[in-house]
C-alpha cells in the first residue's frame, strides 16, 4: 500500500483508503459530526467499492 505524508491543511478531513488508492474530502473547520455524517452519506452514494479504512480528522478550535 502506498503511504503519503499527512498534510496539515486545516479544516476537517475525511480520508477513504481503498486497496489501490486513497481519496480525501476537505470540509470547513467549523464542520460538526452532523456535517461529517452527511458528507459520508453523500460519498457512499458515489463509491461502489467498500473502503478498507475511513479516517476522520477534525479541526479543533484554538483554545
C-alpha positions as CSV (number, residue, x, y, z in Angstrom):
1,X,0.0,0.0,0.0
2,X,1.3,3.5,-0.8
3,X,1.7,5.8,2.1
4,X,1.6,9.5,1.8
5,X,2.6,12.1,4.4
6,X,-0.3,13.7,6.2
7,X,-0.5,17.4,5.2
8,X,-1.7,20.0,7.7
9,X,-4.3,21.8,5.6
10,X,-6.6,22.8,8.4
11,X,-10.3,22.1,8.4
12,X,-11.8,18.7,8.8
13,X,-10.7,15.9,6.5
14,X,-12.3,12.6,5.6
15,X,-9.9,10.2,4.1
16,X,-11.0,7.0,2.4
17,X,-8.4,4.2,1.9
18,X,-9.1,1.6,-0.8
19,X,-7.0,-1.3,-1.8
20,X,-5.3,0.6,-4.7
21,X,-6.0,4.3,-4.0
22,X,-6.9,6.9,-1.5
23,X,-9.4,9.7,-1.6
24,X,-9.8,12.8,0.6
25,X,-12.6,15.3,1.2
26,X,-11.8,18.5,3.0
27,X,-14.5,20.2,5.0
28,X,-14.5,23.6,6.8
29,X,-13.0,24.0,10.2
30,X,-16.5,24.5,11.7
31,X,-17.7,21.1,10.5
32,X,-19.7,19.2,13.1
33,X,-20.3,15.5,13.5
34,X,-23.6,16.0,11.7
35,X,-21.7,17.6,8.7
36,X,-19.4,14.6,8.6
37,X,-22.3,12.2,8.7
38,X,-24.0,14.0,5.8
39,X,-20.7,14.1,3.8
40,X,-20.2,10.3,4.4
41,X,-23.7,9.6,3.3
42,X,-23.2,11.6,0.0
43,X,-19.8,9.9,-0.6
44,X,-21.4,6.4,-0.1
45,X,-23.9,7.2,-3.0
46,X,-20.9,7.6,-5.4
47,X,-18.5,5.0,-4.1
48,X,-19.2,1.4,-5.3
49,X,-16.2,-0.3,-3.6
50,X,-16.1,-0.7,0.2
51,X,-13.1,1.2,1.7
52,X,-10.6,-0.6,3.8
53,X,-10.4,2.3,6.2
54,X,-12.1,5.7,6.8
55,X,-10.1,8.3,8.8
56,X,-11.7,11.5,10.0
57,X,-9.5,14.3,11.3
58,X,-11.4,17.1,12.9
59,X,-10.0,20.6,13.2
60,X,-10.2,21.8,16.7
61,X,-10.8,25.5,17.6
62,X,-7.9,27.4,19.0
63,X,-8.0,27.4,22.8
